[in-house]
């Protein structure tokens, strides 16, 4: 059973890391869905644990081994899965247990013990859900939270199935030892994950703007071109834009202002893009030039999205030293065509369309060779 519990915890840890890598790039709706998936993983782990004990104990789950394993799963999820849905599962579980016990005929004699325990348990759960890192970093805080969490759960169980209180001491000691071992490995695994996350950030993301960099763009386009060759009916569109008169920001206000403008535009496009579509990825190609790759998106749809983002950019000027600097962009858009011999031919066409938009007076968009002014 210890191996099964550790195995479930390991699966939860891997799934948490897998999902965490994608949450930052998704829209708010998609993030909520992933949070619900994490909560479902916790519930599934508890169900698997219960069914395993049920089989091994001939239909009986009245075991302190089962109780300790379940508490480990629930508490580990609070520390590793930092979302409201998982905290809600932890809040519901003691209420579910108590309600189930009453349903099968448990006595209400010690309801007040359960009420006090629930208040303690809810307080601990809410604290951990908002201070996971702080709770893991401090050994004494971690110990106190384990004692309160385990003790409160024991009192909830005792209120419907009274047992000798010496068992509480035994359960708490075993529970704390197990959780301390888990904490040891979790903190070290988190350090390894953080290290690789930093390496990934440095290798694939632009340090100044935070969006994907040129190296990641080169890697991504190889895959995109290969996918298109296998599925030529799936539209793939590239949009390239740069900041109009960017040199003037540097010359007139200084390079720090120029950096602020770059970060503002990149963050704005990145956030708005995530809200409007799951098929777009933005890259800083170099200097003030950015590229967006739209998968499964026609040029007209890409035009609608980038135009909408450009319009909101106009409504959110850069604020520097009390000044509001309005930033405009010029954009070129083209879809990957069957007669594009390689990626460079597609890229050069998009770059040329960007040049046409700038040549026509800037603050314009050229889609498949047709230049238009923004409305």
N, C-alpha and C positions, 0 to 999 in steps of 0.2 A: 504493500500500500504506500510505503514511503517513496518507492520508485515511481509509482503511478502519479502520486502528488507532485513530485519533482518534475516528472515528465510534462504534466499539465502546466506547471509554472513555466517550464522552458518554452513550451508552445506559445503560451500567452506572451512571454517576453519577445519571442521572434515575431509574432503577429503585431505586437505593439510597435516594434522598431520598423517593421515593413510598412505599417499604416502611417506612422509618424513621418516617414520620408515623403509621403504624398500629400499630407494634409495641408502643408504650407503652400502648395501650388494650386489648390482647388478652391472652388467657390464656397460660400458659406453653407449653401444647401448640401453640397457634397461632403463638407466637413461634418455636418450634423449626421449624415448617413453613416460615415465612418465611425463616429462616436457611438452610434447605435450598434454597429457591427462589433465594436469592442465590448460593449455591454452584453451582447448576445454571446460572445466568446466566454465571458465570465459565467453567465447562466448555464451555458453548455458544459463548462468544466465542472460546475457544481452538480449538474444532473449526471454526468459521467461518473463522478466520484460516488454519488449516492447509489447508482445502479451497480457499481463495482462492489460496494460494501453489501448491498442487498444480495448479490449472487454469492459472495464469499461467506456470508453469515446466514444463509438459508432464509432469506426474506426478512432479516432483522437489521435495522440500522441504528439501534440503540447502543452505540459504542462511542467511548471517548476518543478512540483513534479516529473515528469518522468525524467527530466534532472538531478535533484539532486540525485535521486535514482541510475541512471546510473553512475554518477560520483562517488558515494559511492562504487558501485560494482567495478569499474575500479581501483580506488585508493586503496581500500582495497586489491585487488589482488596484487598490487605492493608491499605492505607492508608485506603481509603474504606468497605469493608464490615467492620464491626467485629463479627465473630462467629466462633465456633469452626469451623463448617463450611468457611468460606472458607480459614481457616488450614490446615485439614486437606487441602484441595485443593492448596494450595501445598506441603505436606509430601509428598503422594503423587506429584506431578508428576515430580520428579527420580528417584524410585524407579521410576515407570512408564517414564520415558525409558530408564533404565539397564537395566531388565528387558527392554524391547522390543529394545534394542540387542543384548543377549546372545541373545535369541531368534532374531534374524536372523543370528547368527554372529559377533558382535564378539569381540575378543580380551579375555582376562582378565588380560593382562600388567600393566596399570596399575590393578588393582582397588584398591590401597592409596591411589592418588591420589583415586579416586572416594569412598572411605570417608572420607578427610579432608575432602574438599569437601562431602560430605553432612552431616558434623558441623557444619561452619561454616554451611552453608545452613539447617539445622534450627535452629541457635542464633539466626541472624538472623531467621528467620520467627517464632519464638516471641517474640523481643524485640519485633518490630514489632507483632505481634498483641496484645500487652499494653500497648504504649506508642505508639499511633499518633499521638496529638496531640503528644507530646513529640518524636517523631522528625520530624514535619513542622515544628515550631516552630524547631528548632535546625538551622541550615544545615550546620554541621560534622558534627553527628550524622547528618543526612540524607545528606551526602556519603560518610561512612564506611560507612553501611549499604548505599548503592548499590554502593560498591566491593566490599564483602564479598559481597553478594548476586550481583552480576554475575560477580565472579571465581570464586566457588564454582560457579556454573552453567557457566562456561567450562571449569573443570577437570573437571566431570562429563562434559561433551561430549568434551573432549580425551582422557579416559581410555578412551573407546570408539572415537573417531575422531580420532587424533592429527593435529594441524595445527601450523603454524609459530606459535610463541608471540607473534610480532609481531601476529598477528591478535587476540590477547587484548587488547592495548593499544588497538587500533583499535575493537574492539567495546565495551570499557569506556568509552572516550571518547564514542563516539556514544550509548551507552546512558545515560550520566550526563547528557549534554546534553539528550536527549529527556526524561528523568525530571525534570530541573531545570525544563524548560519546563512539564511537566505539574504539578509542584509549584506553580509560579507561579500557574497557573490554578486548581488545586484549592483552594489556600489562599484565593484571592479569591472563588471560588464558595462555599466554606464560610462565609466572612464574610457574603456576601449571604444565603445560606440561614439562617444564624443570626440575621441581622437580621429577616428575614421571620418566622422561628419565634418570635422575641421579640414581634413585633407581633401575631402570631396568639395567643400566650399571653396578652398583655395584653388583647386584644379579646374573647377567647372563654372565658377561664378566670378563676376567682375567685382573687384574689391571696393571700388568707389560707389557703384550704383546698386550692387546686390543682385542684378539680373545675370543670366547666363552669359558667358564670355565667348570670345572668338574661337578658342579651342573646342569648347562644347558645341558651338555652331558647326564647325567643320565635321565633328563626329556625328552630330545629329543628321546633317544633310546627306551623309553617305547612306545612312539607314533609310531616310525618307526617299531618296532616289531609288534605292533597291526595292522598297515596298511598292512604289509607283510602277516600276517595271513589271512587277508581278500582278498588280491590280490597276491597270491603266484607266479603268472607268471611274476610279475614285479620285475626285478632284483634290489637288494640293496647290495651295496658293501662297505666294511669298509677297510680303509687303515690306518695303524698305523706306525708312523716313530719317530725316536729320533735322536738326534744330536750325531754324533760319537765323542768319546773321550772328552765329554763335561767337565768332571772333570779336564782335563788338562788345559782348558781355565781358569777355576777358580784358579787352583793351580799355573799356570805359570804367568798369567796376572792379577789375582785378580777377585773378585766377580763382580765388576762393568763391567769388560769386559765380564764376563759370562752373565750378564744381557743384555748387548748390543748384544751379539750373539743370545740370546733367542728372543729378540725383532726383530732383523734383519730377522731371519728365519721365525718367525711367520708372520711378515708383508709381507715378500716376498711371502710366500705360500698363504696368504689370498688374496693379490692383484692379483697374477697370476691365482689363482683358480677362482676368480670372472670374469676374462677376458675370461677364457676358457670354463666355464660351469656355468649354473644356478642351477645345481643339486647337487653341493657339498657344504658342510659346515664343517669348521675346528674348532677343539676344542683343548685347552690345557688340557691334561689329568692329568699331574702332572710332576714336574721337567722339564726334557728336552724332554718329550714324548708328542706327538700330535696325534690326531685322526681326520680323515676325513670321514664323512658319505656321500656316493654317492647314491642318490635316482635315480631309473630308469637308472642305469648304470651297465653294465657288468664288471667283473674283468679286461678283456683285455682293455676296454676303460678307466677304472680307472688307470690301469698301464700306458697307454699312457699319460694321463694327469699328473700324479705325476712324471713320468720320465721327461716330458718336463719341469715341474717346477724345478725339481732337477737340470736339465742341465743349466737352466738360473741362478739358485743359484750359480753354480760353476763360472759363468761369472760375478757375483757380490759379491766379497768377502767383509767381514766386515772390515771397515777402523777404526783402533784405534791408536791414537797417531802416525800417519804417517805410521803405519804398515797395511798390507793387510792380513787378516786372512781368508784362504779358509776353508769353512765349508762343511762337507759331512754329509749325512744322510743314515740310513739304514731303509728299508721299508718292511712291511709285508702286504699282501692284500688277502682278501677272501670275497666271497659273502655269504649272508645269505642263508642257505640250508633248505629244507623242514624238514629234520630230526633233526634240531637244536631244542632241547626241550625248551630252553629259551635263553635269550640274553647272559648269561654268557658263554654258550657253544660256541657261535659264537665268542665272545670277546676273550676267551682263545685260540681259534684256530688262530685268527689274531695275538695275542700276541706271540704265539709259532712261527709263520712264521717270525715275526720280530726277534725273538731270533735266528732262523736259518740264517737269513741274517747277523746278527752280528757275529755269530759263524763262518760263512764262510769267515770272514775277514773284515766285515763292508763295507760301501759304496756299498751295494748290495741290491737287491730287491727279495723277495720271494713271488711268486704269486701262490696260491693254492698248496703250498708245493714244488714248483720248484724254486730254487734259481738261480739268474742270476747276472752277472756283468753288470754294466752300460756301454753302448758303448761310 
